[in-house]
Amino acid sequence: MRISKNKLGLAMLNAGVESIRDLAAASGVSINTISRSNNGGTVKLSTLGRIAKALNVDPAELLEEG
């Protein structure tokens, strides 16, 4: 699964999460994993869920379309 960089950025802004480091701390996902996903890499469903939960959004809201 690929996370949309734009959607992730918007969700972080809305949640008041200022950096990938803060997101990593809140979600329990490593900075490297979040950074890799931000650069077009894929993530596991469980990882997507942890990021979405930390941002208080539905996981589907973070996915790249198409």
C-alpha positions in Angstrom: 0.0 0.0 0.0 1.2 3.5 -0.8 0.5 6.5 1.4 -0.1 9.7 -0.5 2.5 12.3 0.5 0.0 15.1 0.1 -2.7 13.4 2.1 -0.3 12.5 4.9 0.9 16.1 5.0 -2.6 17.4 5.2 -3.5 14.9 7.9 -0.4 15.8 9.9 -1.3 19.5 9.6 -4.9 18.9 10.8 -3.7 16.8 13.7 -1.1 19.3 14.8 1.7 16.9 14.1 4.7 19.1 13.1 7.2 16.6 11.9 7.9 13.0 10.8 9.8 12.6 14.1 6.6 13.6 16.0 4.5 11.3 13.9 7.0 8.4 14.6 6.8 9.0 18.3 3.0 9.2 18.3 2.5 6.1 16.1 5.3 3.9 17.2 6.4 3.6 13.6 10.1 4.2 12.9 11.2 7.5 11.3 12.8 5.5 8.5 9.5 3.7 7.6 7.6 6.9 7.6 10.2 8.6 5.5 10.4 5.7 3.1 6.6 5.7 2.6 6.8 9.5 2.1 9.2 8.9 -0.8 7.0 6.4 -2.6 7.7 3.2 -0.7 5.0 0.8 0.4 3.8 0.1 3.9 2.1 -2.8 5.6 -1.6 -2.5 6.5 -0.7 -2.6 10.2 1.7 0.3 9.7 -0.9 2.3 7.8 -3.3 1.7 10.7 -0.9 2.9 13.3 -0.1 6.1 11.4 -3.8 6.7 10.8 -4.7 6.1 14.4 -2.0 8.6 15.5 -3.5 11.2 13.1 -7.1 10.3 14.1 -8.1 9.6 10.5 -9.4 6.6 8.6 -6.6 4.7 7.0 -8.3 4.9 3.6 -7.9 8.7 3.8 -4.1 8.4 3.6 -3.9 6.0 0.6 -2.7 7.1 -2.8 -5.5 6.9 -5.4 -5.3 4.8 -8.5 
